Amino acid sequence: LVNQLPEANLLLLRHLFGVLHHIEQNSGVNQMNAFNLALCIAPNMLWLPSPTGPEEESRSTKKVAMLVQFLIENSAEIFGGDIASLF
C-alpha cells in the first residue's frame, strides 16, 4: 500500500517515520520506544471522518496506534533500508 501512495506523500512518510525510528533507536536514553511514540503521534495522524462517541474514538485511536507502532518498528523494511541516510 505504501508504494501506491503519491510520491510526495511517500516522501513525507519516509521522513516522518525516519525521525520516529531514530527517536525509538535511542529509547534507552529518552524512554520513547515505538509504543510510546505511537501513543503520542497516532491521534494526530488519522481520525474518523465524522464525530463519534468516546468509546468508538478510543477503539479507533488504539488501532491507529498499533499501525503507527508497526510502521516505526519496521520502517527500514517498509520505507527502505537507507532510511537512516535521510539525516
Rosetta blueprint (number, residue, H / E / L):
1 L L
2 V H
3 N H
4 Q H
5 L L
6 P L
7 E H
8 A H
9 N H
10 L H
11 L H
12 L H
13 L H
14 R H
15 H H
16 L H
17 F H
18 G H
19 V H
20 L H
21 H H
22 H H
23 I H
24 E H
25 Q H
26 N L
27 S H
28 G H
29 V H
30 N H
31 Q L
32 M L
33 N L
34 A H
35 F H
36 N H
37 L H
38 A H
39 L H
40 C H
41 I H
42 A H
43 P H
44 N H
45 M H
46 L L
47 W L
48 L L
49 P L
50 S L
51 P L
52 T L
53 G L
54 P H
55 E H
56 E H
57 E H
58 S H
59 R H
60 S H
61 T H
62 K H
63 K H
64 V H
65 A H
66 M H
67 L H
68 V H
69 Q H
70 F H
71 L H
72 I H
73 E H
74 N L
75 S H
76 A H
77 E H
78 I H
79 F H
80 G L
81 G H
82 D H
83 I H
84 A H
85 S H
86 L H
87 F L
